[in-house]
């Protein structure tokens, strides 16, 4: 009976040692899994951060590119092509593309008036547009153009003071004070007139029209 007990004791001790060994092995395995899990989390976090950085840089690039394109429009619409049109009280580069396009057309028309370039004026002004003089006299487009062509109206310089451009779809209004150095029907002088000038876009071109 004592021998059987003696045999049982080593067997129990063996089980205890086996259990302890298994416990240590499980603990090592758990530690390894935690390290791998933490590594995966760090990898995912890095990827997420890189994606956010890429998205941020892409957005910044788009915004900078758009601003550069807006500023490039000033070079595309070369207002220095109109040497006798003096635009003051505005930073053209602060206008958006469409606003610049409308203002450019208005300045182009003023230069054509001084050059008595009737062909260009017809390209800009709608056929049914009328013109009202300071005296209240109203002329059709062709009557007004005829007076410019024969020299009854001779414009030397035209100033556009403090212009503002308002665009609503295919309609636009350019408001400014005109400073006209002109010979009007034999009277040479400088004339100032404040008012609105209306434009309408058709097939990508802005035309001067009636209100």
Secondary structure as UniProt FT lines:
FT   HELIX           2..76
FT   HELIX           79..81
FT   TURN            83..84
FT   STRAND          85..88
FT   HELIX           92..94
FT   HELIX           97..115
FT   HELIX           118..124
FT   TURN            127..128
FT   STRAND          130..132
FT   TURN            134..135
FT   STRAND          138..140
FT   HELIX           141..149
FT   TURN            150..151
FT   STRAND          153..168
FT   TURN            169..170
FT   STRAND          171..184
FT   TURN            185..186
FT   STRAND          187..202
FT   TURN            203..204
FT   STRAND          205..209
//
